[in-house]
Amino acid sequence: MSKKNIMDQIYLIGDLARLTGFSIDTLNYYLRIGLIEAKGRSMHNGYRYFDDETIELLNKIKEQRAKHVPIRYIKRRIEDGIL
C-alpha cells in the first residue's frame, strides 16, 4: 500500500459538509455538474466515498466562490488543471 493511501481518510457526504461548510444540497449539485467526483461507492449501501483530495478541492472552490468566481469558470479551471 502506498504512503498516500495510508494517509488518506475516507469521508461520506455528511463529513464533507461538516468539514467544508458546504450544504449537502450544494455538494450534491457539485457532484451532479461534475465539479467534484466520488472516489468510490459502497456496493452494500450505495454511499459515495470521498478522500482528502476532495476536501482540498472543495476548499479551493470555496476560496473561488468567495471571490465571486462563477461556477462555470471554476469547473473550467479544474478541467484545465489550474485549480
mmCIF file of the N, C-alpha and C atoms, coordinates in Angstrom:
data_MODEL
# 
_entry.id   MODEL 
# 
loop_
_atom_site.group_PDB 
_atom_site.id 
_atom_site.type_symbol 
_atom_site.label_atom_id 
_atom_site.label_alt_id 
_atom_site.label_comp_id 
_atom_site.label_asym_id 
_atom_site.label_entity_id 
_atom_site.label_seq_id 
_atom_site.pdbx_PDB_ins_code 
_atom_site.Cartn_x 
_atom_site.Cartn_y 
_atom_site.Cartn_z 
_atom_site.occupancy 
_atom_site.B_iso_or_equiv 
_atom_site.pdbx_formal_charge 
_atom_site.auth_seq_id 
_atom_site.auth_comp_id 
_atom_site.auth_asym_id 
_atom_site.auth_atom_id 
_atom_site.pdbx_PDB_model_num 
ATOM 1   N N  . MET A 1 1  ? 0.843   -1.175 0.000   1.00 0.00 ? 1  MET A N  1 
ATOM 2   C CA . MET A 1 1  ? 0.000   0.000  0.000   1.00 0.00 ? 1  MET A CA 1 
ATOM 3   C C  . MET A 1 1  ? 0.891   1.241  0.000   1.00 0.00 ? 1  MET A C  1 
ATOM 4   N N  . SER A 1 2  ? 0.570   2.194  -0.844  1.00 0.00 ? 2  SER A N  1 
ATOM 5   C CA . SER A 1 2  ? 1.402   3.392  -0.938  1.00 0.00 ? 2  SER A CA 1 
ATOM 6   C C  . SER A 1 2  ? 1.192   4.301  0.262   1.00 0.00 ? 2  SER A C  1 
ATOM 7   N N  . LYS A 1 3  ? 2.161   5.173  0.475   1.00 0.00 ? 3  LYS A N  1 
ATOM 8   C CA . LYS A 1 3  ? 2.092   6.129  1.579   1.00 0.00 ? 3  LYS A CA 1 
ATOM 9   C C  . LYS A 1 3  ? 0.853   7.013  1.450   1.00 0.00 ? 3  LYS A C  1 
ATOM 10  N N  . LYS A 1 4  ? 0.519   7.424  0.230   1.00 0.00 ? 4  LYS A N  1 
ATOM 11  C CA . LYS A 1 4  ? -0.647  8.269  0.002   1.00 0.00 ? 4  LYS A CA 1 
ATOM 12  C C  . LYS A 1 4  ? -1.917  7.569  0.469   1.00 0.00 ? 4  LYS A C  1 
ATOM 13  N N  . ASN A 1 5  ? -2.072  6.291  0.134   1.00 0.00 ? 5  ASN A N  1 
ATOM 14  C CA . ASN A 1 5  ? -3.270  5.560  0.519   1.00 0.00 ? 5  ASN A CA 1 
ATOM 15  C C  . ASN A 1 5  ? -3.385  5.401  2.025   1.00 0.00 ? 5  ASN A C  1 
ATOM 16  N N  . ILE A 1 6  ? -2.275  5.235  2.700   1.00 0.00 ? 6  ILE A N  1 
ATOM 17  C CA . ILE A 1 6  ? -2.299  5.084  4.153   1.00 0.00 ? 6  ILE A CA 1 
ATOM 18  C C  . ILE A 1 6  ? -2.764  6.374  4.808   1.00 0.00 ? 6  ILE A C  1 
ATOM 19  N N  . MET A 1 7  ? -2.357  7.514  4.253   1.00 0.00 ? 7  MET A N  1 
ATOM 20  C CA . MET A 1 7  ? -2.652  8.795  4.869   1.00 0.00 ? 7  MET A CA 1 
ATOM 21  C C  . MET A 1 7  ? -4.052  9.312  4.547   1.00 0.00 ? 7  MET A C  1 
ATOM 22  N N  . ASP A 1 8  ? -4.641  8.877  3.459   1.00 0.00 ? 8  ASP A N  1 
ATOM 23  C CA . ASP A 1 8  ? -5.951  9.381  3.059   1.00 0.00 ? 8  ASP A CA 1 
ATOM 24  C C  . ASP A 1 8  ? -7.044  8.904  4.002   1.00 0.00 ? 8  ASP A C  1 
ATOM 25  N N  . GLN A 1 9  ? -7.937  9.818  4.325   1.00 0.00 ? 9  GLN A N  1 
ATOM 26  C CA . GLN A 1 9  ? -9.129  9.495  5.092   1.00 0.00 ? 9  GLN A CA 1 
ATOM 27  C C  . GLN A 1 9  ? -10.250 9.206  4.097   1.00 0.00 ? 9  GLN A C  1 
ATOM 28  N N  . ILE A 1 10 ? -11.250 8.511  4.559   1.00 0.00 ? 10 ILE A N  1 
ATOM 29  C CA . ILE A 1 10 ? -12.435 8.258  3.758   1.00 0.00 ? 10 ILE A CA 1 
ATOM 30  C C  . ILE A 1 10 ? -13.578 9.044  4.394   1.00 0.00 ? 10 ILE A C  1 
ATOM 31  N N  . TYR A 1 11 ? -14.294 9.786  3.562   1.00 0.00 ? 11 TYR A N  1 
ATOM 32  C CA . TYR A 1 11 ? -15.372 10.635 4.057   1.00 0.00 ? 11 TYR A CA 1 
ATOM 33  C C  . TYR A 1 11 ? -16.676 10.316 3.332   1.00 0.00 ? 11 TYR A C  1 
ATOM 34  N N  . LEU A 1 12 ? -17.775 10.485 4.036   1.00 0.00 ? 12 LEU A N  1 
ATOM 35  C CA . LEU A 1 12 ? -19.100 10.443 3.435   1.00 0.00 ? 12 LEU A CA 1 
ATOM 36  C C  . LEU A 1 12 ? -19.523 11.880 3.158   1.00 0.00 ? 12 LEU A C  1 
ATOM 37  N N  . ILE A 1 13 ? -20.613 12.055 2.439   1.00 0.00 ? 13 ILE A N  1 
ATOM 38  C CA . ILE A 1 13 ? -21.016 13.403 2.050   1.00 0.00 ? 13 ILE A CA 1 
ATOM 39  C C  . ILE A 1 13 ? -21.320 14.285 3.268   1.00 0.00 ? 13 ILE A C  1 
ATOM 40  N N  . GLY A 1 14 ? -21.857 13.699 4.327   1.00 0.00 ? 14 GLY A N  1 
ATOM 41  C CA . GLY A 1 14 ? -22.104 14.471 5.547   1.00 0.00 ? 14 GLY A CA 1 
ATOM 42  C C  . GLY A 1 14 ? -20.818 14.971 6.176   1.00 0.00 ? 14 GLY A C  1 
ATOM 43  N N  . ASP A 1 15 ? -19.769 14.147 6.083   1.00 0.00 ? 15 ASP A N  1 
ATOM 44  C CA . ASP A 1 15 ? -18.452 14.571 6.583   1.00 0.00 ? 15 ASP A CA 1 
ATOM 45  C C  . ASP A 1 15 ? -17.937 15.756 5.771   1.00 0.00 ? 15 ASP A C  1 
ATOM 46  N N  . LEU A 1 16 ? -18.103 15.683 4.443   1.00 0.00 ? 16 LEU A N  1 
ATOM 47  C CA . LEU A 1 16 ? -17.667 16.791 3.592   1.00 0.00 ? 16 LEU A CA 1 
ATOM 48  C C  . LEU A 1 16 ? -18.382 18.076 3.981   1.00 0.00 ? 16 LEU A C  1 
ATOM 49  N N  . ALA A 1 17 ? -19.682 17.976 4.212   1.00 0.00 ? 17 ALA A N  1 
ATOM 50  C CA . ALA A 1 17 ? -20.460 19.157 4.593   1.00 0.00 ? 17 ALA A CA 1 
ATOM 51  C C  . ALA A 1 17 ? -19.931 19.742 5.901   1.00 0.00 ? 17 ALA A C  1 
ATOM 52  N N  . ARG A 1 18 ? -19.704 18.893 6.868   1.00 0.00 ? 18 ARG A N  1 
ATOM 53  C CA . ARG A 1 18 ? -19.225 19.349 8.180   1.00 0.00 ? 18 ARG A CA 1 
ATOM 54  C C  . ARG A 1 18 ? -17.840 19.973 8.079   1.00 0.00 ? 18 ARG A C  1 
ATOM 55  N N  . LEU A 1 19 ? -16.959 19.370 7.305   1.00 0.00 ? 19 LEU A N  1 
ATOM 56  C CA . LEU A 1 19 ? -15.570 19.824 7.231   1.00 0.00 ? 19 LEU A CA 1 
ATOM 57  C C  . LEU A 1 19 ? -15.363 21.050 6.338   1.00 0.00 ? 19 LEU A C  1 
ATOM 58  N N  . THR A 1 20 ? -16.241 21.251 5.363   1.00 0.00 ? 20 THR A N  1 
ATOM 59  C CA . THR A 1 20 ? -16.041 22.350 4.412   1.00 0.00 ? 20 THR A CA 1 
ATOM 60  C C  . THR A 1 20 ? -17.034 23.496 4.575   1.00 0.00 ? 20 THR A C  1 
ATOM 61  N N  . GLY A 1 21 ? -18.143 23.240 5.249   1.00 0.00 ? 21 GLY A N  1 
ATOM 62  C CA . GLY A 1 21 ? -19.157 24.281 5.404   1.00 0.00 ? 21 GLY A CA 1 
ATOM 63  C C  . GLY A 1 21 ? -20.160 24.341 4.262   1.00 0.00 ? 21 GLY A C  1 
ATOM 64  N N  . PHE A 1 22 ? -19.979 23.522 3.226   1.00 0.00 ? 22 PHE A N  1 
ATOM 65  C CA . PHE A 1 22 ? -20.963 23.450 2.150   1.00 0.00 ? 22 PHE A CA 1 
ATOM 66  C C  . PHE A 1 22 ? -22.149 22.615 2.623   1.00 0.00 ? 22 PHE A C  1 
ATOM 67  N N  . SER A 1 23 ? -23.340 22.960 2.163   1.00 0.00 ? 23 SER A N  1 
ATOM 68  C CA . SER A 1 23 ? -24.507 22.145 2.499   1.00 0.00 ? 23 SER A CA 1 
ATOM 69  C C  . SER A 1 23 ? -24.469 20.846 1.689   1.00 0.00 ? 23 SER A C  1 
ATOM 70  N N  . ILE A 1 24 ? -25.187 19.852 2.167   1.00 0.00 ? 24 ILE A N  1 
ATOM 71  C CA . ILE A 1 24 ? -25.276 18.589 1.430   1.00 0.00 ? 24 ILE A CA 1 
ATOM 72  C C  . ILE A 1 24 ? -25.918 18.829 0.065   1.00 0.00 ? 24 ILE A C  1 
ATOM 73  N N  . ASP A 1 25 ? -26.919 19.711 0.004   1.00 0.00 ? 25 ASP A N  1 
ATOM 74  C CA . ASP A 1 25 ? -27.545 20.035 -1.285  1.00 0.00 ? 25 ASP A CA 1 
ATOM 75  C C  . ASP A 1 25 ? -26.532 20.619 -2.265  1.00 0.00 ? 25 ASP A C  1 
ATOM 76  N N  . THR A 1 26 ? -25.672 21.514 -1.785  1.00 0.00 ? 26 THR A N  1 
ATOM 77  C CA . THR A 1 26 ? -24.644 22.108 -2.646  1.00 0.00 ? 26 THR A CA 1 
ATOM 78  C C  . THR A 1 26 ? -23.666 21.043 -3.114  1.00 0.00 ? 26 THR A C  1 
ATOM 79  N N  . LEU A 1 27 ? -23.249 20.166 -2.209  1.00 0.00 ? 27 LEU A N  1 
ATOM 80  C CA . LEU A 1 27 ? -22.323 19.096 -2.587  1.00 0.00 ? 27 LEU A CA 1 
ATOM 81  C C  . LEU A 1 27 ? -22.952 18.170 -3.623  1.00 0.00 ? 27 LEU A C  1 
ATOM 82  N N  . ASN A 1 28 ? -24.226 17.845 -3.448  1.00 0.00 ? 28 ASN A N  1 
ATOM 83  C CA . ASN A 1 28 ? -24.913 17.015 -4.444  1.00 0.00 ? 28 ASN A CA 1 
ATOM 84  C C  . ASN A 1 28 ? -24.996 17.729 -5.789  1.00 0.00 ? 28 ASN A C  1 
ATOM 85  N N  . TYR A 1 29 ? -25.212 19.036 -5.765  1.00 0.00 ? 29 TYR A N  1 
ATOM 86  C CA . TYR A 1 29 ? -25.209 19.818 -7.007  1.00 0.00 ? 29 TYR A CA 1 
ATOM 87  C C  . TYR A 1 29 ? -23.837 19.762 -7.660  1.00 0.00 ? 29 TYR A C  1 
ATOM 88  N N  . TYR A 1 30 ? -22.775 19.957 -6.882  1.00 0.00 ? 30 TYR A N  1 
ATOM 89  C CA . TYR A 1 30 ? -21.413 19.892 -7.420  1.00 0.00 ? 30 TYR A CA 1 
ATOM 90  C C  . TYR A 1 30 ? -21.124 18.514 -8.014  1.00 0.00 ? 30 TYR A C  1 
ATOM 91  N N  . LEU A 1 31 ? -21.641 17.468 -7.384  1.00 0.00 ? 31 LEU A N  1 
ATOM 92  C CA . LEU A 1 31 ? -21.494 16.114 -7.936  1.00 0.00 ? 31 LEU A CA 1 
ATOM 93  C C  . LEU A 1 31 ? -22.242 15.997 -9.264  1.00 0.00 ? 31 LEU A C  1 
ATOM 94  N N  . ARG A 1 32 ? -23.458 16.496 -9.284  1.00 0.00 ? 32 ARG A N  1 
ATOM 95  C CA . ARG A 1 32 ? -24.305 16.382 -10.473 1.00 0.00 ? 32 ARG A CA 1 
ATOM 96  C C  . ARG A 1 32 ? -23.694 17.099 -11.682 1.00 0.00 ? 32 ARG A C  1 
ATOM 97  N N  . ILE A 1 33 ? -23.061 18.263 -11.456 1.00 0.00 ? 33 ILE A N  1 
ATOM 98  C CA . ILE A 1 33 ? -22.498 19.014 -12.588 1.00 0.00 ? 33 ILE A CA 1 
ATOM 99  C C  . ILE A 1 33 ? -21.051 18.628 -12.879 1.00 0.00 ? 33 ILE A C  1 
ATOM 100 N N  . GLY A 1 34 ? -20.501 17.712 -12.075 1.00 0.00 ? 34 GLY A N  1 
ATOM 101 C CA . GLY A 1 34 ? -19.147 17.226 -12.329 1.00 0.00 ? 34 GLY A CA 1 
ATOM 102 C C  . GLY A 1 34 ? -18.039 18.084 -11.748 1.00 0.00 ? 34 GLY A C  1 
ATOM 103 N N  . LEU A 1 35 ? -18.371 18.968 -10.813 1.00 0.00 ? 35 LEU A N  1 
ATOM 104 C CA . LEU A 1 35 ? -17.353 19.803 -10.183 1.00 0.00 ? 35 LEU A CA 1 
ATOM 105 C C  . LEU A 1 35 ? -16.483 18.972 -9.250  1.00 0.00 ? 35 LEU A C  1 
ATOM 106 N N  . ILE A 1 36 ? -17.109 18.027 -8.552  1.00 0.00 ? 36 ILE A N  1 
ATOM 107 C CA . ILE A 1 36 ? -16.384 17.058 -7.727  1.00 0.00 ? 36 ILE A CA 1 
ATOM 108 C C  . ILE A 1 36 ? -16.860 15.666 -8.123  1.00 0.00 ? 36 ILE A C  1 
ATOM 109 N N  . GLU A 1 37 ? -16.069 14.667 -7.755  1.00 0.00 ? 37 GLU A N  1 
ATOM 110 C CA . GLU A 1 37 ? -16.429 13.278 -8.049  1.00 0.00 ? 37 GLU A CA 1 
ATOM 111 C C  . GLU A 1 37 ? -16.216 12.430 -6.810  1.00 0.00 ? 37 GLU A C  1 
ATOM 112 N N  . ALA A 1 38 ? -17.093 11.450 -6.626  1.00 0.00 ? 38 ALA A N  1 
ATOM 113 C CA . ALA A 1 38 ? -16.893 10.473 -5.562  1.00 0.00 ? 38 ALA A CA 1 
ATOM 114 C C  . ALA A 1 38 ? -15.713 9.590  -5.952  1.00 0.00 ? 38 ALA A C  1 
ATOM 115 N N  . LYS A 1 39 ? -14.954 9.152  -4.972  1.00 0.00 ? 39 LYS A N  1 
ATOM 116 C CA . LYS A 1 39 ? -13.806 8.274  -5.230  1.00 0.00 ? 39 LYS A CA 1 
ATOM 117 C C  . LYS A 1 39 ? -14.234 6.818  -5.300  1.00 0.00 ? 39 LYS A C  1 
ATOM 118 N N  . GLY A 1 40 ? -15.444 6.550  -4.827  1.00 0.00 ? 40 GLY A N  1 
ATOM 119 C CA . GLY A 1 40 ? -15.966 5.195  -4.866  1.00 0.00 ? 40 GLY A CA 1 
ATOM 120 C C  . GLY A 1 40 ? -17.375 5.168  -4.320  1.00 0.00 ? 40 GLY A C  1 
ATOM 121 N N  . ARG A 1 41 ? -17.980 3.978  -4.382  1.00 0.00 ? 41 ARG A N  1 
ATOM 122 C CA . ARG A 1 41 ? -19.338 3.808  -3.880  1.00 0.00 ? 41 ARG A CA 1 
ATOM 123 C C  . ARG A 1 41 ? -19.439 2.431  -3.249  1.00 0.00 ? 41 ARG A C  1 
ATOM 124 N N  . SER A 1 42 ? -20.082 2.370  -2.099  1.00 0.00 ? 42 SER A N  1 
ATOM 125 C CA . SER A 1 42 ? -20.268 1.102  -1.412  1.00 0.00 ? 42 SER A CA 1 
ATOM 126 C C  . SER A 1 42 ? -21.255 0.233  -2.183  1.00 0.00 ? 42 SER A C  1 
ATOM 127 N N  . MET A 1 43 ? -20.904 -1.026 -2.356  1.00 0.00 ? 43 MET A N  1 
ATOM 128 C CA . MET A 1 43 ? -21.814 -1.962 -3.007  1.00 0.00 ? 43 MET A CA 1 
ATOM 129 C C  . MET A 1 43 ? -22.940 -2.368 -2.058  1.00 0.00 ? 43 MET A C  1 
ATOM 130 N N  . HIS A 1 44 ? -22.716 -2.212 -0.761  1.00 0.00 ? 44 HIS A N  1 
ATOM 131 C CA . HIS A 1 44 ? -23.699 -2.651 0.230   1.00 0.00 ? 44 HIS A CA 1 
ATOM 132 C C  . HIS A 1 44 ? -24.789 -1.616 0.485   1.00 0.00 ? 44 HIS A C  1 
ATOM 133 N N  . ASN A 1 45 ? -24.403 -0.342 0.597   1.00 0.00 ? 45 ASN A N  1 
ATOM 134 C CA . ASN A 1 45 ? -25.391 0.668  0.955   1.00 0.00 ? 45 ASN A CA 1 
ATOM 135 C C  . ASN A 1 45 ? -25.496 1.809  -0.057  1.00 0.00 ? 45 ASN A C  1 
ATOM 136 N N  . GLY A 1 46 ? -24.650 1.810  -1.078  1.00 0.00 ? 46 GLY A N  1 
ATOM 137 C CA . GLY A 1 46 ? -24.707 2.841  -2.111  1.00 0.00 ? 46 GLY A CA 1 
ATOM 138 C C  . GLY A 1 46 ? -24.094 4.172  -1.719  1.00 0.00 ? 46 GLY A C  1 
ATOM 139 N N  . TYR A 1 47 ? -23.528 4.249  -0.506  1.00 0.00 ? 47 TYR A N  1 
ATOM 140 C CA . TYR A 1 47 ? -22.905 5.501  -0.063  1.00 0.00 ? 47 TYR A CA 1 
ATOM 141 C C  . TYR A 1 47 ? -21.718 5.833  -0.951  1.00 0.00 ? 47 TYR A C  1 
ATOM 142 N N  . ARG A 1 48 ? -21.591 7.111  -1.262  1.00 0.00 ? 48 ARG A N  1 
ATOM 143 C CA . ARG A 1 48 ? -20.427 7.582  -2.011  1.00 0.00 ? 48 ARG A CA 1 
ATOM 144 C C  . ARG A 1 48 ? -19.318 7.909  -1.026  1.00 0.00 ? 48 ARG A C  1 
ATOM 145 N N  . TYR A 1 49 ? -18.090 7.631  -1.440  1.00 0.00 ? 49 TYR A N  1 
ATOM 146 C CA . TYR A 1 49 ? -16.928 7.896  -0.604  1.00 0.00 ? 49 TYR A CA 1 
ATOM 147 C C  . TYR A 1 49 ? -16.047 8.950  -1.247  1.00 0.00 ? 49 TYR A C  1 
ATOM 148 N N  . PHE A 1 50 ? -15.445 9.762  -0.400  1.00 0.00 ? 50 PHE A N  1 
ATOM 149 C CA . PHE A 1 50 ? -14.572 10.850 -0.833  1.00 0.00 ? 50 PHE A CA 1 
ATOM 150 C C  . PHE A 1 50 ? -13.279 10.778 -0.042  1.00 0.00 ? 50 PHE A C  1 
ATOM 151 N N  . ASP A 1 51 ? -12.244 11.490 -0.517  1.00 0.00 ? 51 ASP A N  1 
ATOM 152 C CA . ASP A 1 51 ? -10.957 11.446 0.177   1.00 0.00 ? 51 ASP A CA 1 
ATOM 153 C C  . ASP A 1 51 ? -10.436 12.851 0.456   1.00 0.00 ? 51 ASP A C  1 
ATOM 154 N N  . ASP A 1 52 ? -9.205  12.920 0.957   1.00 0.00 ? 52 ASP A N  1 
ATOM 155 C CA . ASP A 1 52 ? -8.592  14.201 1.311   1.00 0.00 ? 52 ASP A CA 1 
ATOM 156 C C  . ASP A 1 52 ? -8.475  15.137 0.112   1.00 0.00 ? 52 ASP A C  1 
ATOM 157 N N  . GLU A 1 53 ? -8.254  14.585 -1.074  1.00 0.00 ? 53 GLU A N  1 
ATOM 158 C CA . GLU A 1 53 ? -8.159  15.425 -2.276  1.00 0.00 ? 53 GLU A CA 1 
ATOM 159 C C  . GLU A 1 53 ? -9.462  16.181 -2.513  1.00 0.00 ? 53 GLU A C  1 
ATOM 160 N N  . THR A 1 54 ? -10.587 15.530 -2.227  1.00 0.00 ? 54 THR A N  1 
ATOM 161 C CA . THR A 1 54 ? -11.884 16.184 -2.396  1.00 0.00 ? 54 THR A CA 1 
ATOM 162 C C  . THR A 1 54 ? -12.023 17.343 -1.414  1.00 0.00 ? 54 THR A C  1 
ATOM 163 N N  . ILE A 1 55 ? -11.574 17.136 -0.177  1.00 0.00 ? 55 ILE A N  1 
ATOM 164 C CA . ILE A 1 55 ? -11.607 18.211 0.823   1.00 0.00 ? 55 ILE A CA 1 
ATOM 165 C C  . ILE A 1 55 ? -10.764 19.392 0.334   1.00 0.00 ? 55 ILE A C  1 
ATOM 166 N N  . GLU A 1 56 ? -9.577  19.109 -0.159  1.00 0.00 ? 56 GLU A N  1 
ATOM 167 C CA . GLU A 1 56 ? -8.693  20.170 -0.660  1.00 0.00 ? 56 GLU A CA 1 
ATOM 168 C C  . GLU A 1 56 ? -9.343  20.914 -1.823  1.00 0.00 ? 56 GLU A C  1 
ATOM 169 N N  . LEU A 1 57 ? -9.936  20.174 -2.749  1.00 0.00 ? 57 LEU A N  1 
ATOM 170 C CA . LEU A 1 57 ? -10.591 20.798 -3.894  1.00 0.00 ? 57 LEU A CA 1 
ATOM 171 C C  . LEU A 1 57 ? -11.760 21.671 -3.439  1.00 0.00 ? 57 LEU A C  1 
ATOM 172 N N  . LEU A 1 58 ? -12.551 21.173 -2.508  1.00 0.00 ? 58 LEU A N  1 
ATOM 173 C CA . LEU A 1 58 ? -13.685 21.957 -2.018  1.00 0.00 ? 58 LEU A CA 1 
ATOM 174 C C  . LEU A 1 58 ? -13.229 23.238 -1.331  1.00 0.00 ? 58 LEU A C  1 
ATOM 175 N N  . ASN A 1 59 ? -12.122 23.176 -0.627  1.00 0.00 ? 59 ASN A N  1 
ATOM 176 C CA . ASN A 1 59 ? -11.595 24.395 -0.007  1.00 0.00 ? 59 ASN A CA 1 
ATOM 177 C C  . ASN A 1 59 ? -11.150 25.401 -1.069  1.00 0.00 ? 59 ASN A C  1 
ATOM 178 N N  . LYS A 1 60 ? -10.576 24.912 -2.166  1.00 0.00 ? 60 LYS A N  1 
ATOM 179 C CA . LYS A 1 60 ? -10.200 25.804 -3.274  1.00 0.00 ? 60 LYS A CA 1 
ATOM 180 C C  . LYS A 1 60 ? -11.445 26.390 -3.941  1.00 0.00 ? 60 LYS A C  1 
ATOM 181 N N  . ILE A 1 61 ? -12.464 25.553 -4.103  1.00 0.00 ? 61 ILE A N  1 
ATOM 182 C CA . ILE A 1 61 ? -13.722 26.028 -4.684  1.00 0.00 ? 61 ILE A CA 1 
ATOM 183 C C  . ILE A 1 61 ? -14.323 27.107 -3.789  1.00 0.00 ? 61 ILE A C  1 
ATOM 184 N N  . LYS A 1 62 ? -14.287 26.888 -2.489  1.00 0.00 ? 62 LYS A N  1 
ATOM 185 C CA . LYS A 1 62 ? -14.825 27.870 -1.540  1.00 0.00 ? 62 LYS A CA 1 
ATOM 186 C C  . LYS A 1 62 ? -14.092 29.209 -1.668  1.00 0.00 ? 62 LYS A C  1 
ATOM 187 N N  . GLU A 1 63 ? -12.770 29.164 -1.811  1.00 0.00 ? 63 GLU A N  1 
ATOM 188 C CA . GLU A 1 63 ? -11.987 30.396 -1.989  1.00 0.00 ? 63 GLU A CA 1 
ATOM 189 C C  . GLU A 1 63 ? -12.415 31.122 -3.260  1.00 0.00 ? 63 GLU A C  1 
ATOM 190 N N  . GLN A 1 64 ? -12.599 30.373 -4.339  1.00 0.00 ? 64 GLN A N  1 
ATOM 191 C CA . GLN A 1 64 ? -13.006 30.971 -5.608  1.00 0.00 ? 64 GLN A CA 1 
ATOM 192 C C  . GLN A 1 64 ? -14.407 31.566 -5.514  1.00 0.00 ? 64 GLN A C  1 
ATOM 193 N N  . ARG A 1 65 ? -15.316 30.848 -4.872  1.00 0.00 ? 65 ARG A N  1 
ATOM 194 C CA . ARG A 1 65 ? -16.691 31.349 -4.726  1.00 0.00 ? 65 ARG A CA 1 
ATOM 195 C C  . ARG A 1 65 ? -16.717 32.606 -3.861  1.00 0.00 ? 65 ARG A C  1 
ATOM 196 N N  . ALA A 1 66 ? -15.842 32.687 -2.859  1.00 0.00 ? 66 ALA A N  1 
ATOM 197 C CA . ALA A 1 66 ? -15.764 33.883 -2.011  1.00 0.00 ? 66 ALA A CA 1 
ATOM 198 C C  . ALA A 1 66 ? -15.336 35.104 -2.826  1.00 0.00 ? 66 ALA A C  1 
ATOM 199 N N  . LYS A 1 67 ? -14.625 34.859 -3.924  1.00 0.00 ? 67 LYS A N  1 
ATOM 200 C CA . LYS A 1 67 ? -14.200 35.935 -4.838  1.00 0.00 ? 67 LYS A CA 1 
ATOM 201 C C  . LYS A 1 67 ? -15.231 36.147 -5.951  1.00 0.00 ? 67 LYS A C  1 
ATOM 202 N N  . HIS A 1 68 ? -16.380 35.485 -5.822  1.00 0.00 ? 68 HIS A N  1 
ATOM 203 C CA . HIS A 1 68 ? -17.492 35.596 -6.774  1.00 0.00 ? 68 HIS A CA 1 
ATOM 204 C C  . HIS A 1 68 ? -17.147 35.056 -8.162  1.00 0.00 ? 68 HIS A C  1 
ATOM 205 N N  . VAL A 1 69 ? -16.242 34.081 -8.224  1.00 0.00 ? 69 VAL A N  1 
ATOM 206 C CA . VAL A 1 69 ? -15.914 33.440 -9.500  1.00 0.00 ? 69 VAL A CA 1 
ATOM 207 C C  . VAL A 1 69 ? -17.077 32.506 -9.856  1.00 0.00 ? 69 VAL A C  1 
ATOM 208 N N  . PRO A 1 70 ? -17.640 32.640 -11.057 1.00 0.00 ? 70 PRO A N  1 
ATOM 209 C CA . PRO A 1 70 ? -18.749 31.767 -11.459 1.00 0.00 ? 70 PRO A CA 1 
ATOM 210 C C  . PRO A 1 70 ? -18.328 30.294 -11.488 1.00 0.00 ? 70 PRO A C  1 
ATOM 211 N N  . ILE A 1 71 ? -19.278 29.441 -11.195 1.00 0.00 ? 71 ILE A N  1 
ATOM 212 C CA . ILE A 1 71 ? -19.012 28.003 -11.143 1.00 0.00 ? 71 ILE A CA 1 
ATOM 213 C C  . ILE A 1 71 ? -18.489 27.488 -12.481 1.00 0.00 ? 71 ILE A C  1 
ATOM 214 N N  . ARG A 1 72 ? -19.013 27.997 -13.582 1.00 0.00 ? 72 ARG A N  1 
ATOM 215 C CA . ARG A 1 72 ? -18.550 27.504 -14.895 1.00 0.00 ? 72 ARG A CA 1 
ATOM 216 C C  . ARG A 1 72 ? -17.060 27.771 -15.093 1.00 0.00 ? 72 ARG A C  1 
ATOM 217 N N  . TYR A 1 73 ? -16.562 28.891 -14.562 1.00 0.00 ? 73 TYR A N  1 
ATOM 218 C CA . TYR A 1 73 ? -15.127 29.188 -14.665 1.00 0.00 ? 73 TYR A CA 1 
ATOM 219 C C  . TYR A 1 73 ? -14.317 28.305 -13.725 1.00 0.00 ? 73 TYR A C  1 
ATOM 220 N N  . ILE A 1 74 ? -14.871 28.052 -12.549 1.00 0.00 ? 74 ILE A N  1 
ATOM 221 C CA . ILE A 1 74 ? -14.189 27.156 -11.609 1.00 0.00 ? 74 ILE A CA 1 
ATOM 222 C C  . ILE A 1 74 ? -14.069 25.773 -12.233 1.00 0.00 ? 74 ILE A C  1 
ATOM 223 N N  . LYS A 1 75 ? -15.163 25.303 -12.840 1.00 0.00 ? 75 LYS A N  1 
ATOM 224 C CA . LYS A 1 75 ? -15.147 23.981 -13.468 1.00 0.00 ? 75 LYS A CA 1 
ATOM 225 C C  . LYS A 1 75 ? -14.107 23.929 -14.585 1.00 0.00 ? 75 LYS A C  1 
ATOM 226 N N  . ARG A 1 76 ? -14.043 24.975 -15.372 1.00 0.00 ? 76 ARG A N  1 
ATOM 227 C CA . ARG A 1 76 ? -13.062 25.022 -16.461 1.00 0.00 ? 76 ARG A CA 1 
ATOM 228 C C  . ARG A 1 76 ? -11.641 24.984 -15.904 1.00 0.00 ? 76 ARG A C  1 
ATOM 229 N N  . ARG A 1 77 ? -11.398 25.708 -14.828 1.00 0.00 ? 77 ARG A N  1 
ATOM 230 C CA . ARG A 1 77 ? -10.067 25.713 -14.204 1.00 0.00 ? 77 ARG A CA 1 
ATOM 231 C C  . ARG A 1 77 ? -9.705  24.326 -13.683 1.00 0.00 ? 77 ARG A C  1 
ATOM 232 N N  . ILE A 1 78 ? -10.680 23.637 -13.117 1.00 0.00 ? 78 ILE A N  1 
ATOM 233 C CA . ILE A 1 78 ? -10.435 22.274 -12.637 1.00 0.00 ? 78 ILE A CA 1 
ATOM 234 C C  . ILE A 1 78 ? -10.107 21.369 -13.820 1.00 0.00 ? 78 ILE A C  1 
ATOM 235 N N  . GLU A 1 79 ? -10.911 21.449 -14.879 1.00 0.00 ? 79 GLU A N  1 
ATOM 236 C CA . GLU A 1 79 ? -10.688 20.621 -16.069 1.00 0.00 ? 79 GLU A CA 1 
ATOM 237 C C  . GLU A 1 79 ? -9.341  20.906 -16.723 1.00 0.00 ? 79 GLU A C  1 
ATOM 238 N N  . ASP A 1 80 ? -8.899  22.162 -16.660 1.00 0.00 ? 80 ASP A N  1 
ATOM 239 C CA . ASP A 1 80 ? -7.615  22.549 -17.247 1.00 0.00 ? 80 ASP A CA 1 
ATOM 240 C C  . ASP A 1 80 ? -6.437  22.293 -16.315 1.00 0.00 ? 80 ASP A C  1 
ATOM 241 N N  . GLY A 1 81 ? -6.717  21.810 -15.104 1.00 0.00 ? 81 GLY A N  1 
ATOM 242 C CA . GLY A 1 81 ? -5.657  21.517 -14.144 1.00 0.00 ? 81 GLY A CA 1 
ATOM 243 C C  . GLY A 1 81 ? -5.073  22.746 -13.473 1.00 0.00 ? 81 GLY A C  1 
ATOM 244 N N  . ILE A 1 82 ? -5.764  23.871 -13.585 1.00 0.00 ? 82 ILE A N  1 
ATOM 245 C CA . ILE A 1 82 ? -5.284  25.113 -12.977 1.00 0.00 ? 82 ILE A CA 1 
ATOM 246 C C  . ILE A 1 82 ? -5.648  25.170 -11.499 1.00 0.00 ? 82 ILE A C  1 
ATOM 247 N N  . LEU A 1 83 ? -6.765  24.597 -11.145 1.00 0.00 ? 83 LEU A N  1 
ATOM 248 C CA . LEU A 1 83 ? -7.239  24.653 -9.759  1.00 0.00 ? 83 LEU A CA 1 
ATOM 249 C C  . LEU A 1 83 ? -7.026  23.322 -9.084  1.00 0.00 ? 83 LEU A C  1 
# 
